[in-house]
Amino acid sequence: MRIFANHAHIIPAEFRENCGIDGLRKVMADCGIEKAVCFAPLPYQMVNCQNRDSCRFLYEQMEGDPALVGFGTVDFEREDLTAQVEKMAEYGFRGIKIHPAAQEIHVFGEQARQVYAAAERLGLFISFHTGIHWRRIAEYHPLLFDEVAFFYPKLKFSMEHIGGYHFFRDALAVLCNNSRNDAGGAVYAGWTSIFMPADGIPDEWSLSDFELKTLLYQVGDDTSLFGLDYPYRRGDTTKKDIERILQMDIPEESKEKIFGKNLAAALGLAW
């Protein structure tokens, strides 16, 4: 099974060691992953770097490697939000990573809406963190993404972790509610950190096979994307996630879509 995976954070060694491109390439080799989307560091992860431009950092780290696809990140403390998004497009990045809770923004706040408008205009995909993240839930509740889909109907974006253990059904409601969008946009389900511990007791991100199959039954299989969450999840966990999906009682065509076809189509890439 060919795999094109979403959701690999590339973090400078000055902030956290052994979380860079080389580590990702090792995970890809160990797990048989052919291609992966790399996220630029969040701005606060660049604090100890001489050059704090996270998008430039990622661009230079990727070195034109065809196996890696870049997503930029936005510094919401700056005023040039639209210009930052335009620069990502200049770098050839295909999307943006936004973590509302970690970046301390409201999902539908004024700053975020500036970024959505620019991304929609430039055809950039957005991968959002969803699920509990130890900040005021009212600012990043998954139901807020329905507003994003409604007001930016041509914007493609993923709800990574599909709301996690706590908000799976809310995320599913948004996915279902936007499954018939004819305007050209789409809301995607990021199958990221779905790992279920051996004792069957879920952590904050675990999703059951029943939940994942319910998602496919209610929404269809055209908007599900496999994600790594590197470096927070590494080789052994990633291998287990891959094997779990391969063994699920779902059509082989669905597995092919989850493991890369959907992501490539969303980003306008050949696969």
Stockholm file with secondary structure:
# STOCKHOLM 1.0

chainA/1-271         MRIFANHAHIIPAEFRENCGIDGLRKVMADCGIEKAVCFAPLPYQMVNCQNRDSCRFLYEQMEGDPALVGFGTVDFEREDLTAQVEKMAEYGFRGIKIHPAAQEIHVFGEQARQVYAAAERLGLFISFHTGIHWRRIAEYHPLLFDEVAFFYPKLKFSMEHIGGYHFFRDALAVLCNNSRNDAGGAVYAGWTSIFMPADGIPDEWSLSDFELKTLLYQVGDDTSLFGLDYPYRRGDTTKKDIERILQMDIPEESKEKIFGKNLAAALGLAW
#=GR chainA/1-271 SS CCCEEEEEECCCTTTSTTCSHHHHHHHHHHHTCCEEEEECCCGGGGTTSSSCCHHHHHHHHHTTCTTEEEEEECCTTSSCHHHHHHHHHHTTCCEEEECTTTTTCCTTSHHHHHHHHHHHHHTCEEEEECSCCSSCGGGTCGGGHHHHHHHSTTCEEEEEGGGHHHHHHHHHHHHHHTTTCCSSCEEEEEEESCCCCTTSCCCSSCCCHHHHHHHHHHHCSSSEEEEEEETTSCHHHHHHHHHHHHHSSSCHHHHHIIIIIHHHHHHTCCC
#=GC SS_cons         CCCEEEEEECCCTTTSTTCSHHHHHHHHHHHTCCEEEEECCCGGGGTTSSSCCHHHHHHHHHTTCTTEEEEEECCTTSSCHHHHHHHHHHTTCCEEEECTTTTTCCTTSHHHHHHHHHHHHHTCEEEEECSCCSSCGGGTCGGGHHHHHHHSTTCEEEEEGGGHHHHHHHHHHHHHHTTTCCSSCEEEEEEESCCCCTTSCCCSSCCCHHHHHHHHHHHCSSSEEEEEEETTSCHHHHHHHHHHHHHSSSCHHHHHIIIIIHHHHHHTCCC
//
